[in-house]
Amino acid sequence: MLPPHHARHARQPRFATVLPLKSLALAATLLMASAGAFGQSSGTVNALCSTDASWCEAAALAFTRATGIKVNQAHKGTGEIAAQLRAEAANPKTDIWWGGTGDPFLQIAEQGLLEAYRPAYINDLADWSVRQYAMSQNLVGGFYTSAMGFGWNTELLKKKKLPEPKCWADLVKPEYKGEIEMSHPATSGTGYTIVASLVQLMGEDQAFAYLKQLHKNTIAYTRSGQAQAPDVAKGEVSIGVSFIFGFDKWRFDKFPVKAAAPCEGTGYEIGGIALVKGARNQANAQKYYDFLMSPAGQAIGGAAGSLQTPANKLAKVDARIPSMVGVKLIKYDFEKYGKAVERKRLLERWTKEVEALPR
């Protein structure tokens, strides 16, 4: 739970509860083309999803239409889900968890709460996805990837006569005071990835000195890392720090949004997917897992406006997905920063040295 002074900003991202008919129709078409591979069945599967709500909803609907299996699914941030799975450890109520930054998945795997699964189609997956399986002893699969950066509302910056940021160094300039929003590292995998990326890019002490400066310019820490793009697009904040694909989605929807990868270099995510140990609906959970990792299931992301790079090399890649060409990626150490002890240590330092400071 967030401290009281964050309550106003601990909101979930605002998404329409009804998906565009075009997205649903395309999602259904993609899956029906390969529905025979999954077959008709019955029963339910209990899922938790941490990627964009539009993808979560479209995937569940398409899977049910193709298989007859009902998906009971909630959409939450990765930090919240990790806490939920720990609380449910003695009596698991969740069968499968998918989407969202991979570090919390690796931490839950380390705590013995996930079931190993190495799919038969492993050779159809990108190298970075396969490495995630190998690193986690097949407890966590690599679901998608995307780079960290920031986006801004071009109209707001023009109105306020502020330059467009291009580098991490720009965000801590005095003129951006009160203009920046990011997610809370304790509840959001995105927020934690920002902290871990800066530590690896700058060195820990320099990164925390930077985060203290950034704190002075930050108007809000949201519960979820999916809030920044819509908040920037709708003019509720000038600049958001999050994954680049989210901002590009709103740019393609004709909102006044631009995005950039920081000039100094940046981190990236490998989204996770995993079966929960002790799942009540294990067979149906595996079917949902295989669907989500299939070419048809992976293509639903782009159809629903969620523009991460898919893991399955056979999936049709949406032309709107941001290219990694020209992006300076750090060599992100998923093994080190995916460990629970390292996350706990960094979050405790962030809470003590950064969050406690006045703004």
Secondary structure, DSSP 8 states (H G I E B T S, - for coil): ---GGGGGG-------SS--HHHHHHHHHHHHTTGGGT----SEEEEEE-S-HHHHHHHHHHHHHHH--EEEEEE--HHHHHHHHHHTTTS---SEEESS-HHHHHHHHHTT-EE----TTGGGB-HHHHHHHHHTTTSSEEEEEEEEEEEEEHHHHHHTT-----SHHHHTSGGGTT-EEEE-TTT-HHHHHHHHHHHHHH-HHHHHHHHHHHHHHEEEEESSTTSHHHHHHTTS-SEEEEEHHHHHHHHHTT-SEEEE--TT-B-EEEEEEEEETT-TTHHHHHHHHHHHHSHHHHHHHHHTT---EESBTTS---TTS---TT--B----HHHHTSHHHHHHHHHHHIIIIITS--
